[in-house]
C-alpha cells in the first residue's frame, strides 16, 4: 500500500461502465515526512476521502476489491484516511 | 521479499474491515549497503514489529489475503519477519 495526499478530483463522464458510481481522486504519493514522492496518480475512491486529506492506497488486484463492480479495471484505489503518523 | 526499515506508525480510523485490529506502519526498503530507498510503503504488521526495526516485507496480494484468511482483504505489503542480522560476503 502507498501513502499519499489527496490534491484534487477528476471527473470522467465517459468511462468504462465498471466505473459507474466511482469517484476519481488525484493523489500525490508521499514519503514518511509528508514530502512529495514521484508523480501524482489518479486513484478510485473507496472510503470518501476529500482534498487535502492524507490517505493510503491499494495497488493492483487489491484496488478492485472495495469498488461496486469488483471486476473493474482499477489499479489504484484510496482505501483508508490517515488520522495520525507517529513522529 | 525485501529488507526494509520501519520508519513510522500510521493510524487510521476510516479503513477497510480487514484492517480492524492490525497495526500499520510506513516502511522503506533498504539497498544492500543499508541506504534507504526513496519508495515508501504502508505495511500491515504480522510479527509485532515496531518503529526502527529492520524487517522482512512481502508484497504480494494473494499471499496477503491467504495470510489474513480473508478474500476481501485489500492488502499487499505485509511485515512478515523481524531481521536479527544480515551477513553479506563478497
Backbone of each chain as nested JSON, in Angstrom:
{
  "chains": [
    {"id": "A", "residues": [
      {"number": 1, "name": "UNK", "atoms": {"N": [0.84, -1.183, 0.0], "CA": [0.0, 0.0, 0.0], "C": [0.89, 1.253, 0.0]}},
      {"number": 2, "name": "UNK", "atoms": {"N": [0.38, 2.343, -0.574], "CA": [1.198, 3.546, -0.771], "C": [0.559, 4.753, -0.078]}},
      {"number": 3, "name": "UNK", "atoms": {"N": [1.342, 5.491, 0.745], "CA": [0.794, 6.686, 1.386], "C": [0.784, 7.887, 0.434]}},
      {"number": 4, "name": "UNK", "atoms": {"N": [-0.186, 8.778, 0.605], "CA": [-0.237, 9.962, -0.25], "C": [-1.172, 11.028, 0.287]}},
      {"number": 5, "name": "UNK", "atoms": {"N": [-1.215, 12.178, -0.431], "CA": [-2.109, 13.28, -0.078], "C": [-3.073, 13.501, -1.232]}},
      {"number": 6, "name": "UNK", "atoms": {"N": [-4.359, 13.678, -0.925], "CA": [-5.34, 13.948, -1.973], "C": [-5.166, 15.407, -2.396]}},
      {"number": 7, "name": "UNK", "atoms": {"N": [-4.898, 15.629, -3.677], "CA": [-4.668, 17.004, -4.142], "C": [-5.759, 17.487, -5.092]}},
      {"number": 8, "name": "UNK", "atoms": {"N": [-6.685, 16.622, -5.46], "CA": [-7.753, 17.09, -6.35], "C": [-8.706, 15.987, -6.742]}},
      {"number": 9, "name": "UNK", "atoms": {"N": [-9.697, 16.377, -7.537], "CA": [-10.676, 15.415, -8.035], "C": [-10.557, 15.338, -9.541]}},
      {"number": 10, "name": "UNK", "atoms": {"N": [-11.101, 14.287, -10.091], "CA": [-11.069, 14.122, -11.54], "C": [-12.419, 13.573, -11.959]}},
      {"number": 11, "name": "UNK", "atoms": {"N": [-12.992, 14.152, -13.001], "CA": [-14.28, 13.671, -13.484], "C": [-14.097, 13.108, -14.885]}},
      {"number": 12, "name": "UNK", "atoms": {"N": [-14.569, 11.903, -15.104], "CA": [-14.528, 11.285, -16.435], "C": [-15.943, 10.804, -16.718]}},
      {"number": 13, "name": "UNK", "atoms": {"N": [-16.734, 11.647, -17.398], "CA": [-18.146, 11.293, -17.598], "C": [-18.293, 10.142, -18.579]}},
      {"number": 14, "name": "UNK", "atoms": {"N": [-17.298, 9.965, -19.448], "CA": [-17.353, 8.843, -20.375], "C": [-16.227, 7.874, -20.007]}},
      {"number": 15, "name": "UNK", "atoms": {"N": [-16.566, 6.865, -19.184], "CA": [-15.547, 5.898, -18.766], "C": [-16.116, 4.498, -18.933]}},
      {"number": 16, "name": "UNK", "atoms": {"N": [-15.278, 3.504, -18.781], "CA": [-15.709, 2.1, -18.822], "C": [-16.893, 1.91, -17.87]}},
      {"number": 17, "name": "UNK", "atoms": {"N": [-17.961, 1.173, -18.273], "CA": [-19.165, 1.013, -17.439], "C": [-18.873, 0.527, -16.009]}},
      {"number": 18, "name": "UNK", "atoms": {"N": [-17.816, -0.25, -15.828], "CA": [-17.487, -0.769, -14.492], "C": [-17.151, 0.352, -13.51]}},
      {"number": 19, "name": "UNK", "atoms": {"N": [-16.865, 1.539, -14.03], "CA": [-16.539, 2.673, -13.16], "C": [-17.77, 3.483, -12.774]}},
      {"number": 20, "name": "UNK", "atoms": {"N": [-18.97, 2.98, -13.097], "CA": [-20.204, 3.694, -12.749], "C": [-20.28, 3.896, -11.229]}},
      {"number": 21, "name": "UNK", "atoms": {"N": [-20.51, 5.147, -10.82], "CA": [-20.618, 5.447, -9.393], "C": [-19.295, 5.563, -8.66]}},
      {"number": 22, "name": "UNK", "atoms": {"N": [-18.196, 5.44, -9.395], "CA": [-16.882, 5.522, -8.755], "C": [-16.318, 6.926, -8.933]}},
      {"number": 23, "name": "UNK", "atoms": {"N": [-15.82, 7.508, -7.809], "CA": [-15.2, 8.832, -7.89], "C": [-13.701, 8.667, -8.08]}},
      {"number": 24, "name": "UNK", "atoms": {"N": [-13.13, 9.596, -8.844], "CA": [-11.684, 9.575, -9.045], "C": [-11.027, 10.717, -8.276]}},
      {"number": 25, "name": "UNK", "atoms": {"N": [-9.888, 10.435, -7.697], "CA": [-9.123, 11.442, -6.972], "C": [-7.726, 11.542, -7.56]}},
      {"number": 26, "name": "UNK", "atoms": {"N": [-7.156, 12.74, -7.457], "CA": [-5.748, 12.9, -7.811], "C": [-4.962, 12.83, -6.519]}},
      {"number": 27, "name": "UNK", "atoms": {"N": [-4.01, 11.93, -6.456], "CA": [-3.268, 11.725, -5.218], "C": [-1.769, 11.858, -5.473]}},
      {"number": 28, "name": "UNK", "atoms": {"N": [-1.123, 12.634, -4.631], "CA": [0.33, 12.784, -4.711], "C": [0.967, 11.826, -3.698]}},
      {"number": 29, "name": "UNK", "atoms": {"N": [1.672, 10.787, -4.163], "CA": [2.356, 9.895, -3.21], "C": [3.34, 10.689, -2.346]}},
      {"number": 30, "name": "UNK", "atoms": {"N": [3.486, 10.266, -1.087], "CA": [4.38, 10.999, -0.17], "C": [5.305, 10.04, 0.568]}},
      {"number": 31, "name": "UNK", "atoms": {"N": [6.382, 10.599, 1.149], "CA": [7.265, 9.77, 1.957], "C": [6.84, 9.869, 3.42]}},
      {"number": 32, "name": "UNK", "atoms": {"N": [7.659, 9.332, 4.329], "CA": [7.268, 9.274, 5.747], "C": [7.179, 10.65, 6.392]}},
      {"number": 33, "name": "UNK", "atoms": {"N": [7.814, 11.674, 5.77], "CA": [7.761, 13.026, 6.323], "C": [6.679, 13.88, 5.673]}},
      {"number": 34, "name": "UNK", "atoms": {"N": [5.943, 13.304, 4.73], "CA": [4.89, 14.047, 4.046], "C": [5.371, 14.747, 2.789]}},
      {"number": 35, "name": "UNK", "atoms": {"N": [6.651, 14.556, 2.428], "CA": [7.193, 15.183, 1.221], "C": [6.755, 14.414, -0.024]}},
      {"number": 36, "name": "UNK", "atoms": {"N": [6.547, 15.159, -1.122], "CA": [6.128, 14.534, -2.383], "C": [7.134, 13.483, -2.845]}},
      {"number": 37, "name": "UNK", "atoms": {"N": [6.594, 12.407, -3.422], "CA": [7.449, 11.321, -3.897], "C": [6.951, 10.899, -5.28]}},
      {"number": 38, "name": "UNK", "atoms": {"N": [7.658, 11.304, -6.314], "CA": [7.269, 10.913, -7.669], "C": [6.053, 11.665, -8.176]}},
      {"number": 39, "name": "UNK", "atoms": {"N": [5.487, 11.149, -9.276], "CA": [4.381, 11.823, -9.942], "C": [3.045, 11.523, -9.27]}},
      {"number": 40, "name": "UNK", "atoms": {"N": [2.102, 12.473, -9.393], "CA": [0.752, 12.266, -8.872], "C": [0.062, 11.164, -9.663]}},
      {"number": 41, "name": "UNK", "atoms": {"N": [-0.876, 10.469, -9.019], "CA": [-1.598, 9.382, -9.684], "C": [-3.102, 9.621, -9.583]}},
      {"number": 42, "name": "UNK", "atoms": {"N": [-3.855, 8.995, -10.472], "CA": [-5.311, 9.016, -10.392], "C": [-5.725, 7.733, -9.683]}},
      {"number": 43, "name": "UNK", "atoms": {"N": [-6.536, 7.877, -8.63], "CA": [-6.963, 6.705, -7.871], "C": [-8.47, 6.736, -7.697]}},
      {"number": 44, "name": "UNK", "atoms": {"N": [-9.105, 5.563, -7.648], "CA": [-10.527, 5.472, -7.332], "C": [-10.685, 5.714, -5.837]}},
      {"number": 45, "name": "UNK", "atoms": {"N": [-11.878, 6.115, -5.426], "CA": [-12.117, 6.395, -4.017], "C": [-13.072, 5.356, -3.434]}},
      {"number": 46, "name": "UNK", "atoms": {"N": [-12.619, 4.615, -2.408], "CA": [-13.476, 3.59, -1.798], "C": [-13.897, 3.973, -0.387]}},
      {"number": 47, "name": "UNK", "atoms": {"N": [-13.465, 5.157, 0.092], "CA": [-13.67, 5.475, 1.514], "C": [-14.314, 6.851, 1.711]}},
      {"number": 48, "name": "UNK", "atoms": {"N": [-14.412, 7.666, 0.658], "CA": [-14.97, 9.007, 0.79], "C": [-13.954, 10.034, 1.248]}},
      {"number": 49, "name": "UNK", "atoms": {"N": [-12.767, 9.991, 0.668], "CA": [-11.707, 10.934, 1.041], "C": [-11.933, 12.284, 0.377]}},
      {"number": 50, "name": "UNK", "atoms": {"N": [-11.439, 13.339, 1.021], "CA": [-11.553, 14.696, 0.494], "C": [-10.185, 15.281, 0.202]}},
      {"number": 51, "name": "UNK", "atoms": {"N": [-10.208, 16.382, -0.562], "CA": [-8.969, 17.065, -0.896], "C": [-8.258, 17.513, 0.378]}},
      {"number": 52, "name": "UNK", "atoms": {"N": [-6.946, 17.385, 0.397], "CA": [-6.016, 17.749, 1.473], "C": [-5.891, 16.668, 2.554]}},
      {"number": 53, "name": "UNK", "atoms": {"N": [-6.67, 15.587, 2.457], "CA": [-6.521, 14.526, 3.455], "C": [-5.345, 13.611, 3.099]}},
      {"number": 54, "name": "UNK", "atoms": {"N": [-4.725, 13.072, 4.16], "CA": [-3.67, 12.074, 3.947], "C": [-4.342, 10.708, 3.926]}},
      {"number": 55, "name": "UNK", "atoms": {"N": [-3.941, 9.881, 2.999], "CA": [-4.624, 8.602, 2.781], "C": [-3.591, 7.516, 2.496]}},
      {"number": 56, "name": "UNK", "atoms": {"N": [-4.047, 6.261, 2.426], "CA": [-3.203, 5.288, 1.725], "C": [-4.017, 4.475, 0.741]}},
      {"number": 57, "name": "UNK", "atoms": {"N": [-3.299, 4.001, -0.294], "CA": [-3.944, 3.385, -1.45], "C": [-3.524, 1.934, -1.607]}},
      {"number": 58, "name": "UNK", "atoms": {"N": [-4.437, 1.135, -2.173], "CA": [-4.101, -0.233, -2.55], "C": [-3.801, -0.225, -4.04]}},
      {"number": 59, "name": "UNK", "atoms": {"N": [-2.817, -1.028, -4.449], "CA": [-2.455, -1.09, -5.865], "C": [-2.854, -2.44, -6.457]}},
      {"number": 60, "name": "UNK", "atoms": {"N": [-2.863, -2.504, -7.755], "CA": [-3.03, -3.777, -8.462], "C": [-4.378, -4.428, -8.221]}},
      {"number": 61, "name": "UNK", "atoms": {"N": [-4.41, -5.748, -8.149], "CA": [-5.653, -6.506, -7.977], "C": [-6.431, -6.038, -6.744]}},
      {"number": 62, "name": "UNK", "atoms": {"N": [-5.724, -5.678, -5.686], "CA": [-6.374, -5.26, -4.444], "C": [-7.167, -3.972, -4.621]}},
      {"number": 63, "name": "UNK", "atoms": {"N": [-6.821, -3.189, -5.639], "CA": [-7.505, -1.916, -5.865], "C": [-8.963, -2.125, -6.275]}},
      {"number": 64, "name": "UNK", "atoms": {"N": [-9.296, -3.297, -6.8], "CA": [-10.65, -3.526, -7.321], "C": [-11.616, -4.049, -6.265]}},
      {"number": 65, "name": "UNK", "atoms": {"N": [-11.102, -4.613, -5.183], "CA": [-11.929, -5.362, -4.221], "C": [-13.022, -4.527, -3.554]}},
      {"number": 66, "name": "UNK", "atoms": {"N": [-12.732, -3.261, -3.216], "CA": [-13.706, -2.461, -2.467], "C": [-14.625, -1.622, -3.357]}},
      {"number": 67, "name": "UNK", "atoms": {"N": [-14.512, -1.758, -4.663], "CA": [-15.361, -0.969, -5.563], "C": [-16.657, -1.732, -5.875]}},
      {"number": 68, "name": "UNK", "atoms": {"N": [-17.718, -1.005, -6.302], "CA": [-19.029, -1.643, -6.517], "C": [-18.959, -2.842, -7.471]}},
      {"number": 69, "name": "UNK", "atoms": {"N": [-18.247, -2.695, -8.58], "CA": [-18.071, -3.794, -9.511], "C": [-16.64, -4.302, -9.344]}},
      {"number": 70, "name": "UNK", "atoms": {"N": [-16.494, -5.483, -8.712], "CA": [-15.132, -5.939, -8.388], "C": [-14.378, -6.455, -9.613]}},
      {"number": 71, "name": "UNK", "atoms": {"N": [-15.066, -6.507, -10.765], "CA": [-14.35, -6.897, -11.979], "C": [-14.025, -5.673, -12.826]}},
      {"number": 72, "name": "UNK", "atoms": {"N": [-13.811, -4.54, -12.174], "CA": [-13.449, -3.336, -12.925], "C": [-11.955, -3.363, -13.237]}},
      {"number": 73, "name": "UNK", "atoms": {"N": [-11.481, -2.297, -13.864], "CA": [-10.081, -2.303, -14.291], "C": [-9.236, -1.304, -13.5]}},
      {"number": 74, "name": "UNK", "atoms": {"N": [-9.623, -1.035, -12.252], "CA": [-8.848, -0.097, -11.438], "C": [-7.496, -0.699, -11.059]}},
      {"number": 75, "name": "UNK", "atoms": {"N": [-6.467, 0.141, -10.963], "CA": [-5.183, -0.369, -10.481], "C": [-4.663, 0.449, -9.296]}},
      {"number": 76, "name": "UNK", "atoms": {"N": [-5.484, 1.403, -8.821], "CA": [-5.079, 2.216, -7.665], "C": [-6.358, 2.73, -7.003]}},
      {"number": 77, "name": "UNK", "atoms": {"N": [-6.54, 2.45, -5.712], "CA": [-7.748, 2.883, -5.008], "C": [-7.403, 3.378, -3.613]}},
      {"number": 78, "name": "UNK", "atoms": {"N": [-7.991, 4.524, -3.241], "CA": [-7.815, 5.048, -1.882], "C": [-8.664, 4.197, -0.952]}},
      {"number": 79, "name": "UNK", "atoms": {"N": [-8.023, 3.554, 0.056], "CA": [-8.753, 2.63, 0.931], "C": [-8.824, 3.092, 2.387]}},
      {"number": 80, "name": "UNK", "atoms": {"N": [-8.007, 4.062, 2.793], "CA": [-8.047, 4.492, 4.188], "C": [-7.611, 5.943, 4.318]}},
      {"number": 81, "name": "UNK", "atoms": {"N": [-8.18, 6.63, 5.326], "CA": [-7.804, 8.012, 5.625], "C": [-6.9, 7.991, 6.853]}},
      {"number": 82, "name": "UNK", "atoms": {"N": [-5.729, 8.578, 6.737], "CA": [-4.759, 8.567, 7.835], "C": [-5.116, 9.651, 8.856]}},
      {"number": 83, "name": "UNK", "atoms": {"N": [-5.267, 9.259, 10.144], "CA": [-5.518, 10.232, 11.21], "C": [-4.2, 10.807, 11.7]}},
      {"number": 84, "name": "UNK", "atoms": {"N": [-3.232, 9.906, 11.87], "CA": [-2.018, 10.301, 12.551], "C": [-0.843, 9.454, 12.082]}},
      {"number": 85, "name": "UNK", "atoms": {"N": [0.316, 10.096, 11.976], "CA": [1.56, 9.38, 11.686], "C": [2.498, 9.697, 12.835]}},
      {"number": 86, "name": "UNK", "atoms": {"N": [3.086, 8.684, 13.467], "CA": [3.976, 8.936, 14.6], "C": [5.205, 9.713, 14.133]}},
      {"number": 87, "name": "UNK", "atoms": {"N": [5.773, 10.589, 14.994], "CA": [6.936, 11.368, 14.561], "C": [8.178, 10.476, 14.344]}}
    ]},
    {"id": "B", "residues": [
      {"number": 1, "name": "UNK", "atoms": {"N": [10.524, -10.859, -1.618], "CA": [10.505, -10.168, -0.331], "C": [11.662, -9.176, -0.282]}},
      {"number": 2, "name": "UNK", "atoms": {"N": [11.529, -8.195, 0.574], "CA": [12.545, -7.143, 0.655], "C": [12.923, -6.891, 2.105]}},
      {"number": 3, "name": "UNK", "atoms": {"N": [14.153, -6.406, 2.255], "CA": [14.633, -5.953, 3.546], "C": [14.168, -4.5, 3.672]}},
      {"number": 4, "name": "UNK", "atoms": {"N": [13.612, -4.113, 4.829], "CA": [13.113, -2.744, 4.969], "C": [13.259, -2.25, 6.398]}},
      {"number": 5, "name": "UNK", "atoms": {"N": [13.171, -0.938, 6.537], "CA": [13.226, -0.308, 7.864], "C": [11.842, 0.247, 8.181]}},
      {"number": 6, "name": "UNK", "atoms": {"N": [11.37, 0.004, 9.405], "CA": [10.09, 0.578, 9.839], "C": [10.369, 2.008, 10.293]}},
      {"number": 7, "name": "UNK", "atoms": {"N": [9.697, 3.008, 9.677], "CA": [10.02, 4.4, 9.997], "C": [8.91, 5.179, 10.714]}},
      {"number": 8, "name": "UNK", "atoms": {"N": [7.674, 4.773, 10.556], "CA": [6.559, 5.492, 11.201], "C": [5.438, 4.505, 11.474]}},
      {"number": 9, "name": "UNK", "atoms": {"N": [4.603, 4.839, 12.488], "CA": [3.351, 4.096, 12.637], "C": [2.249, 4.939, 12.018]}},
      {"number": 10, "name": "UNK", "atoms": {"N": [1.311, 4.308, 11.349], "CA": [0.215, 5.01, 10.682], "C": [-1.087, 4.643, 11.387]}},
      {"number": 11, "name": "UNK", "atoms": {"N": [-1.831, 5.663, 11.83], "CA": [-3.101, 5.411, 12.496], "C": [-4.234, 5.902, 11.6]}},
      {"number": 12, "name": "UNK", "atoms": {"N": [-5.198, 5.031, 11.346], "CA": [-6.358, 5.397, 10.525], "C": [-7.62, 4.834, 11.165]}},
      {"number": 13, "name": "UNK", "atoms": {"N": [-8.688, 5.641, 11.222], "CA": [-9.968, 5.144, 11.752], "C": [-10.847, 4.685, 10.609]}},
      {"number": 14, "name": "UNK", "atoms": {"N": [-10.889, 5.493, 9.535], "CA": [-11.689, 5.097, 8.372], "C": [-10.835, 4.21, 7.486]}},
      {"number": 15, "name": "UNK", "atoms": {"N": [-11.077, 2.917, 7.59], "CA": [-10.259, 1.944, 6.854], "C": [-11.093, 0.705, 6.606]}},
      {"number": 16, "name": "UNK", "atoms": {"N": [-10.667, -0.176, 5.701], "CA": [-11.457, -1.367, 5.402], "C": [-11.574, -2.298, 6.616]}},
      {"number": 17, "name": "UNK", "atoms": {"N": [-12.658, -3.066, 6.65], "CA": [-12.935, -4.006, 7.746], "C": [-11.749, -4.943, 8.021]}},
      {"number": 18, "name": "UNK", "atoms": {"N": [-11.083, -5.366, 6.957], "CA": [-9.959, -6.309, 7.104], "C": [-8.817, -5.728, 7.93]}},
      {"number": 19, "name": "UNK", "atoms": {"N": [-8.792, -4.398, 8.09], "CA": [-7.706, -3.749, 8.824], "C": [-8.008, -3.576, 10.31]}},
      {"number": 20, "name": "UNK", "atoms": {"N": [-9.202, -4.033, 10.767], "CA": [-9.534, -3.924, 12.196], "C": [-8.559, -4.761, 13.015]}},
      {"number": 21, "name": "UNK", "atoms": {"N": [-7.983, -4.133, 14.046], "CA": [-7.117, -4.881, 14.96], "C": [-5.724, -5.183, 14.452]}},
      {"number": 22, "name": "UNK", "atoms": {"N": [-5.35, -4.628, 13.31], "CA": [-3.961, -4.813, 12.872], "C": [-3.261, -3.46, 12.855]}},
      {"number": 23, "name": "UNK", "atoms": {"N": [-1.958, -3.478, 13.112], "CA": [-1.198, -2.231, 13.096], "C": [-0.632, -2.002, 11.709]}},
      {"number": 24, "name": "UNK", "atoms": {"N": [-0.571, -0.716, 11.32], "CA": [0.027, -0.383, 10.024], "C": [1.219, 0.553, 10.24]}},
      {"number": 25, "name": "UNK", "atoms": {"N": [2.249, 0.329, 9.44], "CA": [3.477, 1.107, 9.55], "C": [3.927, 1.595, 8.179]}},
      {"number": 26, "name": "UNK", "atoms": {"N": [4.688, 2.724, 8.169], "CA": [5.359, 3.099, 6.928], "C": [6.714, 2.414, 6.946]}},
      {"number": 27, "name": "UNK", "atoms": {"N": [7.056, 1.767, 5.833], "CA": [8.345, 1.08, 5.737], "C": [9.091, 1.584, 4.511]}},
      {"number": 28, "name": "UNK", "atoms": {"N": [10.435, 1.58, 4.617], "CA": [11.256, 1.976, 3.462], "C": [12.218, 0.839, 3.133]}},
      {"number": 29, "name": "UNK", "atoms": {"N": [12.11, 0.291, 1.919], "CA": [13.035, -0.771, 1.506], "C": [14.487, -0.283, 1.587]}},
      {"number": 30, "name": "UNK", "atoms": {"N": [15.403, -1.205, 1.877], "CA": [16.815, -0.865, 2.004], "C": [17.623, -1.466, 0.866]}},
      {"number": 31, "name": "UNK", "atoms": {"N": [18.648, -0.71, 0.42], "CA": [19.616, -1.276, -0.511], "C": [20.566, -2.128, 0.335]}},
      {"number": 32, "name": "UNK", "atoms": {"N": [21.383, -2.962, -0.294], "CA": [22.255, -3.861, 0.474], "C": [23.315, -3.12, 1.283]}},
      {"number": 33, "name": "UNK", "atoms": {"N": [23.618, -1.865, 0.911], "CA": [24.588, -1.114, 1.715], "C": [23.909, -0.404, 2.886]}},
      {"number": 34, "name": "UNK", "atoms": {"N": [22.624, -0.669, 3.091], "CA": [21.919, -0.116, 4.244], "C": [21.221, 1.201, 3.975]}},
      {"number": 35, "name": "UNK", "atoms": {"N": [21.428, 1.767, 2.784], "CA": [20.751, 3.029, 2.471], "C": [19.273, 2.79, 2.244]}},
      {"number": 36, "name": "UNK", "atoms": {"N": [18.443, 3.757, 2.652], "CA": [17.014, 3.63, 2.429], "C": [16.665, 4.005, 1.001]}},
      {"number": 37, "name": "UNK", "atoms": {"N": [15.741, 3.265, 0.442], "CA": [15.2, 3.541, -0.868], "C": [14.334, 4.792, -0.755]}},
      {"number": 38, "name": "UNK", "atoms": {"N": [14.03, 5.447, -1.881], "CA": [13.114, 6.584, -1.822], "C": [11.679, 6.123, -1.591]}},
      {"number": 39, "name": "UNK", "atoms": {"N": [11.349, 4.951, -2.13], "CA": [9.977, 4.44, -2.045], "C": [9.522, 4.312, -0.594]}},
      {"number": 40, "name": "UNK", "atoms": {"N": [8.266, 4.632, -0.334], "CA": [7.689, 4.467, 0.991], "C": [6.395, 3.678, 0.84]}},
      {"number": 41, "name": "UNK", "atoms": {"N": [6.253, 2.604, 1.614], "CA": [5.038, 1.801, 1.548], "C": [4.353, 1.772, 2.904]}},
      {"number": 42, "name": "UNK", "atoms": {"N": [3.036, 1.589, 2.885], "CA": [2.309, 1.315, 4.118], "C": [2.213, -0.207, 4.205]}},
      {"number": 43, "name": "UNK", "atoms": {"N": [2.619, -0.769, 5.342], "CA": [2.63, -2.223, 5.501], "C": [1.814, -2.63, 6.713]}},
      {"number": 44, "name": "UNK", "atoms": {"N": [1.175, -3.79, 6.602], "CA": [0.422, -4.359, 7.711], "C": [1.375, -5.238, 8.521]}},
      {"number": 45, "name": "UNK", "atoms": {"N": [1.282, -5.17, 9.837], "CA": [2.2, -5.907, 10.698], "C": [1.657, -7.282, 11.087]}},
      {"number": 46, "name": "UNK", "atoms": {"N": [2.473, -8.32, 10.9], "CA": [2.099, -9.687, 11.28], "C": [2.99, -10.225, 12.392]}},
      {"number": 47, "name": "UNK", "atoms": {"N": [4.007, -9.475, 12.795], "CA": [5.023, -10.046, 13.693], "C": [5.358, -9.146, 14.89]}},
      {"number": 48, "name": "UNK", "atoms": {"N": [4.453, -8.242, 15.262], "CA": [4.695, -7.338, 16.39], "C": [5.952, -6.489, 16.187]}},
      {"number": 49, "name": "UNK", "atoms": {"N": [6.116, -5.946, 15.012], "CA": [7.265, -5.087, 14.731], "C": [7.025, -3.703, 15.329]}},
      {"number": 50, "name": "UNK", "atoms": {"N": [8.085, -2.888, 15.409], "CA": [7.961, -1.525, 15.926], "C": [8.818, -0.581, 15.111]}},
      {"number": 51, "name": "UNK", "atoms": {"N": [8.618, 0.734, 15.339], "CA": [9.39, 1.741, 14.609], "C": [10.882, 1.548, 14.897]}},
      {"number": 52, "name": "UNK", "atoms": {"N": [11.706, 1.58, 13.856], "CA": [13.145, 1.401, 13.992], "C": [13.606, -0.008, 13.656]}},
      {"number": 53, "name": "UNK", "atoms": {"N": [12.699, -0.981, 13.663], "CA": [13.07, -2.371, 13.394], "C": [13.477, -2.577, 11.933]}},
      {"number": 54, "name": "UNK", "atoms": {"N": [14.421, -3.506, 11.756], "CA": [14.797, -3.979, 10.427], "C": [13.894, -5.178, 10.157]}},
      {"number": 55, "name": "UNK", "atoms": {"N": [13.147, -5.144, 9.076], "CA": [12.138, -6.185, 8.868], "C": [12.192, -6.775, 7.453]}},
      {"number": 56, "name": "UNK", "atoms": {"N": [11.467, -7.878, 7.311], "CA": [11.294, -8.529, 6.023], "C": [9.875, -8.215, 5.576]}},
      {"number": 57, "name": "UNK", "atoms": {"N": [9.723, -7.637, 4.385], "CA": [8.373, -7.363, 3.894], "C": [8.06, -8.224, 2.669]}},
      {"number": 58, "name": "UNK", "atoms": {"N": [6.785, -8.565, 2.562], "CA": [6.302, -9.373, 1.453], "C": [5.328, -8.496, 0.691]}},
      {"number": 59, "name": "UNK", "atoms": {"N": [5.399, -8.463, -0.63], "CA": [4.488, -7.617, -1.407], "C": [3.773, -8.432, -2.47]}},
      {"number": 60, "name": "UNK", "atoms": {"N": [2.793, -9.179, -2.017], "CA": [2.028, -10.0, -2.951], "C": [0.612, -10.108, -2.386]}},
      {"number": 61, "name": "UNK", "atoms": {"N": [-0.363, -9.604, -3.127], "CA": [-1.72, -9.508, -2.613], "C": [-2.379, -10.835, -2.3]}},
      {"number": 62, "name": "UNK", "atoms": {"N": [-2.187, -11.819, -3.187], "CA": [-2.821, -13.119, -2.985], "C": [-2.313, -13.772, -1.705]}},
      {"number": 63, "name": "UNK", "atoms": {"N": [-1.002, -13.691, -1.468], "CA": [-0.429, -14.255, -0.245], "C": [-0.952, -13.521, 0.981]}},
      {"number": 64, "name": "UNK", "atoms": {"N": [-1.113, -12.205, 0.857], "CA": [-1.621, -11.41, 1.98], "C": [-3.049, -11.829, 2.314]}},
      {"number": 65, "name": "UNK", "atoms": {"N": [-3.867, -12.072, 1.289], "CA": [-5.255, -12.477, 1.539], "C": [-5.308, -13.839, 2.207]}},
      {"number": 66, "name": "UNK", "atoms": {"N": [-4.409, -14.752, 1.806], "CA": [-4.344, -16.069, 2.45], "C": [-3.915, -15.939, 3.903]}},
      {"number": 67, "name": "UNK", "atoms": {"N": [-2.913, -15.089, 4.122], "CA": [-2.342, -14.911, 5.455], "C": [-3.399, -14.422, 6.447]}},
      {"number": 68, "name": "UNK", "atoms": {"N": [-4.28, -13.526, 5.98], "CA": [-5.318, -12.997, 6.86], "C": [-6.627, -13.751, 6.69]}},
      {"number": 69, "name": "UNK", "atoms": {"N": [-6.582, -14.818, 5.893], "CA": [-7.737, -15.691, 5.693], "C": [-8.978, -14.888, 5.31]}},
      {"number": 70, "name": "UNK", "atoms": {"N": [-8.808, -13.91, 4.419], "CA": [-9.897, -13.016, 4.044], "C": [-9.735, -12.644, 2.571]}},
      {"number": 71, "name": "UNK", "atoms": {"N": [-10.629, -13.141, 1.737], "CA": [-10.51, -12.885, 0.299], "C": [-10.867, -11.444, -0.062]}},
      {"number": 72, "name": "UNK", "atoms": {"N": [-11.44, -10.69, 0.906], "CA": [-11.778, -9.285, 0.656], "C": [-10.712, -8.336, 1.192]}},
      {"number": 73, "name": "UNK", "atoms": {"N": [-9.598, -8.866, 1.681], "CA": [-8.57, -8.014, 2.271], "C": [-7.816, -7.255, 1.187]}},
      {"number": 74, "name": "UNK", "atoms": {"N": [-7.866, -5.916, 1.272], "CA": [-7.149, -5.099, 0.287], "C": [-5.749, -4.818, 0.792]}},
      {"number": 75, "name": "UNK", "atoms": {"N": [-4.965, -5.859, 0.913], "CA": [-3.608, -5.715, 1.438], "C": [-2.602, -6.284, 0.463]}},
      {"number": 76, "name": "UNK", "atoms": {"N": [-1.427, -5.687, 0.429], "CA": [-0.366, -6.225, -0.41], "C": [0.946, -6.288, 0.36]}},
      {"number": 77, "name": "UNK", "atoms": {"N": [1.297, -5.18, 1.018], "CA": [2.579, -5.149, 1.717], "C": [2.388, -5.582, 3.165]}},
      {"number": 78, "name": "UNK", "atoms": {"N": [3.052, -6.671, 3.561], "CA": [2.914, -7.214, 4.91], "C": [4.302, -7.405, 5.517]}},
      {"number": 79, "name": "UNK", "atoms": {"N": [4.429, -7.019, 6.794], "CA": [5.696, -7.268, 7.503], "C": [5.631, -8.706, 8.002]}},
      {"number": 80, "name": "UNK", "atoms": {"N": [6.527, -9.561, 7.498], "CA": [6.439, -10.988, 7.806], "C": [7.586, -11.494, 8.681]}},
      {"number": 81, "name": "UNK", "atoms": {"N": [8.57, -10.623, 8.995], "CA": [9.653, -11.071, 9.853], "C": [10.435, -9.907, 10.413]}},
      {"number": 82, "name": "UNK", "atoms": {"N": [11.031, -10.119, 11.597], "CA": [11.932, -9.103, 12.15], "C": [13.345, -9.649, 11.969]}},
      {"number": 83, "name": "UNK", "atoms": {"N": [14.206, -8.863, 11.329], "CA": [15.543, -9.338, 10.974], "C": [16.51, -9.098, 12.124]}},
      {"number": 84, "name": "UNK", "atoms": {"N": [17.202, -10.162, 12.549], "CA": [18.186, -10.033, 13.624], "C": [19.51, -9.515, 13.079]}},
      {"number": 85, "name": "UNK", "atoms": {"N": [20.026, -10.192, 12.047], "CA": [21.225, -9.653, 11.396], "C": [21.318, -10.175, 9.973]}},
      {"number": 86, "name": "UNK", "atoms": {"N": [22.126, -9.48, 9.177], "CA": [22.308, -9.843, 7.774], "C": [23.805, -10.011, 7.546]}},
      {"number": 87, "name": "UNK", "atoms": {"N": [24.197, -11.089, 6.888], "CA": [25.61, -11.27, 6.545], "C": [25.761, -11.212, 5.042]}},
      {"number": 88, "name": "UNK", "atoms": {"N": [26.626, -10.344, 4.562], "CA": [26.875, -10.266, 3.119], "C": [28.353, -10.604, 2.894]}},
      {"number": 89, "name": "UNK", "atoms": {"N": [28.62, -11.628, 2.086], "CA": [30.013, -11.994, 1.801], "C": [30.309, -11.771, 0.337]}},
      {"number": 90, "name": "UNK", "atoms": {"N": [31.267, -10.898, 0.07], "CA": [31.722, -10.742, -1.317], "C": [32.998, -9.936, -1.386]}}
    ]}
  ]
}
